[in-house]
Amino acid sequence: MKALRQLLRQKRLNIDSSDRLKFAKQLLSQAQNIANFTNGQKIAIYLPNNGEIDTKYLQEFLKNQEISTYLPVLDDKSLNFAKIGENFRNNQYGILEPVSTEVISAEQLDILFMPLVGFDKNKNRIGMGGGYYDRTLAFKKEQKMVKKPMLIGLAFDCQQVEKLDVQDWDVPLDAIITPSQIL
C-alpha cells in the first residue's frame, strides 16, 4: 500500500499548472451536478496540500452562496471542522487550519468533500495514511442508517486504480468526483 500511495502521489504532483487550473474549474461543475447546495447547509472542504486537486472554485462558489464552509482541524487522532475565517495557522503537518471560534464535529456536517490519494470504482479511497478521516467518520460504519454527512471524495482521474484492498476500518464514500466523471 505504501508503494501504491507513493506512486499515486507522484502522479498527481506531475500534473502541470495549466491542467490543474482547468481541472479545478471542472471540479466545481461536477460538484454542482451531484450536491444539492442550499442555504443553511454546513459543508466541509479542504485546502489542497501535496498536489491534491484544488478546491478554490468550490470554496468561492460556497462563499458566494452564503453557505457555511468549514475546514478540517486536527484534534488528537481525528478531525473536527472549523468555520473558515480570516486567520489561519499551520498544523503539525504544515497544513493551514482556520483559527476559529466555531468548531463542529463531522456529525454536524451536511456534506464533506475530502481529498484522496487513490480510489477505485467501488468508491473506496486511500488517503495519506494517517487514518484521520476514517477515525473521524467511524460513526458512519457503526450506524448504517446515518445519512449525514454525504461523503464526497475529490481527485484527479489519474488517481483511479482497478481495485483497492479494503480494511475493516475504511469508511466508503458516497461519491467520488474527478474532472471527467462522477462515481
NORFEN-V802036 format. One record per residue. N is the residue number from 0. RES is the residue in one small letter. SS is DSSP state (H for helix, E for strand, C for the rest). OMEGA is omega in radians with two decimals (* if undefined). NEAR is the number of other C-alpha atoms within 8 Angstrom. Layout:
# NORFEN-V802036
n=N res=RES ss=SS omega=OMEGA near=NEAR
n=N res=RES ss=SS omega=OMEGA near=NEAR
This chain:
# NORFEN-V802036
n=0 res=m ss=C omega=-3.13 near=4
n=1 res=k ss=H omega=3.13 near=5
n=2 res=a ss=H omega=3.11 near=6
n=3 res=l ss=H omega=3.13 near=7
n=4 res=r ss=H omega=3.14 near=13
n=5 res=q ss=H omega=3.14 near=8
n=6 res=l ss=H omega=-3.11 near=8
n=7 res=l ss=H omega=3.08 near=12
n=8 res=r ss=H omega=3.14 near=11
n=9 res=q ss=H omega=3.12 near=8
n=10 res=k ss=H omega=-3.11 near=10
n=11 res=r ss=H omega=3.07 near=12
n=12 res=l ss=H omega=-3.10 near=9
n=13 res=n ss=C omega=-3.13 near=6
n=14 res=i ss=C omega=-3.06 near=8
n=15 res=d ss=C omega=-2.98 near=6
n=16 res=s ss=H omega=3.14 near=6
n=17 res=s ss=H omega=3.07 near=6
n=18 res=d ss=H omega=3.12 near=8
n=19 res=r ss=H omega=3.14 near=11
n=20 res=l ss=H omega=3.13 near=9
n=21 res=k ss=H omega=-3.12 near=8
n=22 res=f ss=H omega=3.11 near=11
n=23 res=a ss=H omega=3.10 near=14
n=24 res=k ss=H omega=3.12 near=9
n=25 res=q ss=H omega=3.14 near=10
n=26 res=l ss=H omega=3.14 near=14
n=27 res=l ss=H omega=-3.11 near=11
n=28 res=s ss=H omega=3.07 near=8
n=29 res=q ss=H omega=3.14 near=13
n=30 res=a ss=H omega=3.13 near=10
n=31 res=q ss=H omega=3.12 near=9
n=32 res=n ss=H omega=-3.07 near=6
n=33 res=i ss=H omega=-3.11 near=6
n=34 res=a ss=C omega=3.12 near=6
n=35 res=n ss=C omega=-3.07 near=5
n=36 res=f ss=C omega=3.08 near=6
n=37 res=t ss=C omega=3.11 near=6
n=38 res=n ss=C omega=3.14 near=7
n=39 res=g ss=C omega=3.10 near=6
n=40 res=q ss=C omega=3.02 near=10
n=41 res=k ss=E omega=-3.04 near=12
n=42 res=i ss=E omega=3.09 near=13
n=43 res=a ss=E omega=3.03 near=13
n=44 res=i ss=E omega=3.10 near=13
n=45 res=y ss=C omega=2.99 near=10
n=46 res=l ss=C omega=-3.04 near=10
n=47 res=p ss=C omega=-3.12 near=10
n=48 res=n ss=C omega=3.02 near=6
n=49 res=n ss=C omega=3.05 near=6
n=50 res=g ss=C omega=3.13 near=8
n=51 res=e ss=C omega=3.12 near=12
n=52 res=i ss=C omega=-3.00 near=12
n=53 res=d ss=C omega=-3.14 near=10
n=54 res=t ss=C omega=-3.00 near=13
n=55 res=k ss=H omega=-3.14 near=8
n=56 res=y ss=H omega=3.06 near=10
n=57 res=l ss=H omega=3.12 near=10
n=58 res=q ss=H omega=3.13 near=10
n=59 res=e ss=H omega=3.11 near=8
n=60 res=f ss=H omega=-3.12 near=8
n=61 res=l ss=H omega=3.11 near=11
n=62 res=k ss=H omega=3.13 near=10
n=63 res=n ss=H omega=3.10 near=7
n=64 res=q ss=C omega=-3.11 near=7
n=65 res=e ss=C omega=3.07 near=7
n=66 res=i ss=C omega=-3.13 near=13
n=67 res=s ss=E omega=-3.06 near=11
n=68 res=t ss=E omega=-3.04 near=13
n=69 res=y ss=E omega=3.05 near=12
n=70 res=l ss=E omega=3.11 near=14
n=71 res=p ss=E omega=3.02 near=12
n=72 res=v ss=E omega=3.14 near=11
n=73 res=l ss=E omega=3.05 near=9
n=74 res=d ss=E omega=-3.04 near=7
n=75 res=d ss=C omega=-3.09 near=5
n=76 res=k ss=C omega=3.10 near=7
n=77 res=s ss=E omega=-3.06 near=11
n=78 res=l ss=E omega=2.84 near=14
n=79 res=n ss=E omega=-3.06 near=13
n=80 res=f ss=E omega=-3.09 near=13
n=81 res=a ss=E omega=3.12 near=16
n=82 res=k ss=E omega=-3.14 near=13
n=83 res=i ss=C omega=3.09 near=9
n=84 res=g ss=C omega=-3.11 near=8
n=85 res=e ss=C omega=-3.01 near=6
n=86 res=n ss=C omega=-3.12 near=7
n=87 res=f ss=E omega=3.01 near=9
n=88 res=r ss=E omega=3.08 near=8
n=89 res=n ss=E omega=3.04 near=9
n=90 res=n ss=C omega=-3.07 near=10
n=91 res=q ss=C omega=3.11 near=5
n=92 res=y ss=C omega=-3.13 near=5
n=93 res=g ss=C omega=3.13 near=6
n=94 res=i ss=C omega=-3.12 near=9
n=95 res=l ss=E omega=3.06 near=9
n=96 res=e ss=E omega=3.09 near=12
n=97 res=p ss=E omega=2.96 near=14
n=98 res=v ss=C omega=-2.95 near=10
n=99 res=s ss=C omega=3.08 near=10
n=100 res=t ss=C omega=-3.12 near=6
n=101 res=e ss=C omega=3.11 near=6
n=102 res=v ss=E omega=-3.12 near=9
n=103 res=i ss=E omega=3.10 near=9
n=104 res=s ss=C omega=3.12 near=9
n=105 res=a ss=H omega=-3.13 near=12
n=106 res=e ss=H omega=-3.11 near=6
n=107 res=q ss=H omega=-3.13 near=9
n=108 res=l ss=C omega=3.01 near=14
n=109 res=d ss=C omega=3.14 near=10
n=110 res=i ss=E omega=3.08 near=12
n=111 res=l ss=E omega=3.03 near=13
n=112 res=f ss=E omega=-3.08 near=12
n=113 res=m ss=E omega=3.12 near=10
n=114 res=p ss=E omega=3.12 near=12
n=115 res=l ss=C omega=2.91 near=13
n=116 res=v ss=C omega=3.12 near=14
n=117 res=g ss=E omega=3.12 near=13
n=118 res=f ss=E omega=3.05 near=14
n=119 res=d ss=C omega=-3.06 near=12
n=120 res=k ss=C omega=3.11 near=10
n=121 res=n ss=C omega=3.11 near=5
n=122 res=k ss=C omega=2.97 near=12
n=123 res=n ss=C omega=-3.10 near=13
n=124 res=r ss=E omega=2.85 near=13
n=125 res=i ss=E omega=3.12 near=11
n=126 res=g ss=C omega=-3.09 near=11
n=127 res=m ss=C omega=3.07 near=8
n=128 res=g ss=C omega=-3.12 near=5
n=129 res=g ss=C omega=3.11 near=5
n=130 res=g ss=C omega=-3.07 near=9
n=131 res=y ss=H omega=-3.12 near=9
n=132 res=y ss=H omega=-3.14 near=8
n=133 res=d ss=H omega=3.11 near=10
n=134 res=r ss=H omega=-3.12 near=10
n=135 res=t ss=H omega=-3.04 near=11
n=136 res=l ss=C omega=-3.12 near=10
n=137 res=a ss=H omega=3.14 near=10
n=138 res=f ss=H omega=-3.14 near=7
n=139 res=k ss=H omega=3.10 near=10
n=140 res=k ss=H omega=-3.08 near=8
n=141 res=e ss=H omega=-3.11 near=6
n=142 res=q ss=C omega=-3.01 near=7
n=143 res=k ss=C omega=-3.07 near=6
n=144 res=m ss=C omega=-3.14 near=4
n=145 res=v ss=C omega=-3.10 near=6
n=146 res=k ss=C omega=-3.07 near=6
n=147 res=k ss=C omega=-0.07 near=9
n=148 res=p ss=C omega=2.98 near=11
n=149 res=m ss=E omega=-3.08 near=10
n=150 res=l ss=E omega=-3.10 near=11
n=151 res=i ss=E omega=3.08 near=13
n=152 res=g ss=E omega=3.13 near=13
n=153 res=l ss=E omega=-3.08 near=13
n=154 res=a ss=C omega=2.96 near=15
n=155 res=f ss=C omega=3.11 near=11
n=156 res=d ss=H omega=-3.09 near=9
n=157 res=c ss=H omega=-3.13 near=7
n=158 res=q ss=H omega=3.14 near=12
n=159 res=q ss=E omega=3.06 near=10
n=160 res=v ss=C omega=-3.10 near=9
n=161 res=e ss=C omega=-3.10 near=6
n=162 res=k ss=C omega=3.08 near=8
n=163 res=l ss=C omega=3.00 near=10
n=164 res=d ss=C omega=-3.07 near=4
n=165 res=v ss=C omega=3.08 near=6
n=166 res=q ss=C omega=-3.13 near=5
n=167 res=d ss=C omega=-3.05 near=4
n=168 res=w ss=C omega=-3.12 near=7
n=169 res=d ss=C omega=3.12 near=8
n=170 res=v ss=C omega=-3.14 near=10
n=171 res=p ss=C omega=-3.13 near=7
n=172 res=l ss=C omega=3.04 near=12
n=173 res=d ss=C omega=-3.13 near=8
n=174 res=a ss=E omega=3.01 near=10
n=175 res=i ss=E omega=3.13 near=12
n=176 res=i ss=E omega=2.97 near=15
n=177 res=t ss=C omega=3.12 near=12
n=178 res=p ss=C omega=-3.07 near=12
n=179 res=s ss=C omega=-3.08 near=7
n=180 res=q ss=C omega=3.02 near=8
n=181 res=i ss=E omega=3.08 near=8
n=182 res=l ss=C omega=* near=7
